[in-house]
């Protein structure tokens, strides 16, 4: 029993007319009659009663017609669903990002993408840039938000946006009286700092201060942005952070622009070259269709 024979039977059973059925199926009557006979032989029961004047379904024929309707509905549903997966209208998208980039970069991207592709399940994983790159190469991540500049022969990259460096510190410090700061205000100030790790959005801040000849007193102890901001709120020192992290720290912090800072902290979208995942291609298309914003506070 195959789908062709079932389709032939369904057409005859619904029209109850071999000539009309053969016209609809675009075949001649003899092979149609032979196909129905073969199907009956395979099932071991009569499906149709055919006389000169009319064609009738047997009880077995009625039962098979009901099953045929369900079978072909399921097949059509499967065809539509498979096509939606193939075109990226349905599926999943796992995006990696470092702490903080989610606050200003991802929400507008995901909002627009989900409006256009509501059947795609999106999830966000917080990972360092180094771990994202490994996961993107292996296929464990579909896309990632990474600091720029960055080059990797296995990845495609587009710029998402950039932001300035700002200072976050306890509201009881004397610097809180200033509405904005200049780089010279940071000279010899205690600066809470993250471990020296390459390839993250924070990693270029200390080299920038060194290039600008701004000496600071490093206060170690923080291991991520959350603890960095907690230490700053405790009055242990100033945290220099990308503006995308503004107001994601604990109470008691104030945030100040650094008027003469020229440091540009950029992030981009990364994905594996040649990925067969159509969802990723659709996400990239949506991102390319958006203007690349400057990440604002």
Helices and strands as residue ranges (DSSP letters): H 3-15, H 18-25, H 29-43, E 48-50, E 55-57, H 59-86, E 91-97, H 101-101, I 102-106, H 107-116, E 120-126, H 129-138, E 143-148, E 155-163, E 165-170, G 174-177, G 183-186, E 190-192, H 204-211, E 217-219, H 225-233, E 239-242, G 243-245, E 253-257, E 265-272, H 278-289, E 293-294
